[in-house]
């Protein structure tokens, strides 16, 4: 069995070359990776209510070269997307991350959800 490939942050230059999506919905298809150029950048996002105003936590990662980036921003009005982890509260989500173990095991978990067809997320009707 091969060794697990470590996850690494995209560099600032790679982030500048990351294909931009005009909305979260547009980011849900696989996109070209600015590092390895494979069409393998995947995105997952969820609303968080831990701050004074609701926010959107989003992760983008390359399934091929294991680069990633995480962002936090304002929660878009009307944000409603499928979420295989949507039954978890903010606190339960943090506990879930801890149970996955050290490092970026969460990204590996998201990758497996994608491979099983539970991701990408899909817009939900209002």
N, C-alpha and C positions, 0 to 999 in steps of 0.2 A: 504494500500500500504506500502511495506517495506521501510526501510531507505536505502539510497544509501551507499554502502560500500566504504570507502575512499581508494584511491590509495596510496600505500607506495612503496618506493624504495626497491629493493632487497638489502640485506646486501652484503658485500664484499665476505663472505664465500659462500653465495648462488650464486653469480655471478661466483665464481670459479667452482661451480658444474653445472653451466648452460651448457647443451649440446651445443657444438660448431658446427657451420656450416662452411664448407670449402669455401662457397661462399654465396652471398646474395640469389641466387636462391635456395640453399639448406635450407636456413632459413625460407622459405615461407610455409612450412608445419608446422602444430602444433607439438610442442615438449613437452617433459616432464618438468614440473616445478620443480626446485630444492627445493622449499619450501613445496608445497602441494602434489607433485608427480602426479598431474593430467596431462594428455596430453592436455594441454590448453594454452601453451605459443604461442602467435601469434606475427608476426613481420610485420612492415610497414616501408618503407624507401622512401626517395625522394632526388633528387639532389638539392643542394643549390649553388647559385652563389654569395652569399653575401660576401665571403672572397676573398682574392687575387687568390687563386686556388679553383676550384670547389670541393665541398665536398658532402659526402653522410651522411644525417641525418637519423638515424634509431631508431625505438622504438620497444622494445620487452616487452610484457605484458602477464600476466596470466589472462585469462578470468575467472578462478575459484576463485583465492585468491586475485586478484587485486594488485599483486606486479608488478613492472615494472623497466626497465632500458632504458636509452637513450644513444646513442653513436653518435659521429661525427668522420668521417675519410675521407681519400681521395676518390674521386669519381672514381670507377673502370672504366677503359677504356671500351667503348662500352656499358655502363650501359643503358639499355632500358627495362623498365618494365611498365605494365599497372599501372595507378594511377587514382583512382576516384577523386582525388584532383589536378590532373596534370594541370588543366587549370588555377590554381592560381599562380601568381608571388610570389616571396619571400615576398614582402610587403603585398600583398593580403592575403597570408597565415597567416601572423602575425595578420592582422586585423580579419581574420576568428577565430583564437584562442581566441582573445579578446572577440568576439561576443559570443563564447561558454560559457564564464563565468569563474569564478575563479577556482583555483585548476587544476585538471587533467581531466577536462570535455572532452578534446581532445581524451584521451584514451577511454572514454566511447563512443565517436562518432566513433572512429575506430572500436571498438567492434561491434557497431550496423551495420557498413558497412560490417564487416565480416559475421555477422549473416544474412544479406540480400544478400550475395553472391557477393558483389562488391569487397571484399578482400577474399582470399589472392591475392596479385599481381601475374601477370604472365609475363614471358619474352616476349618481342616483337621481331619480326623479324627485322633484320638490314635494 
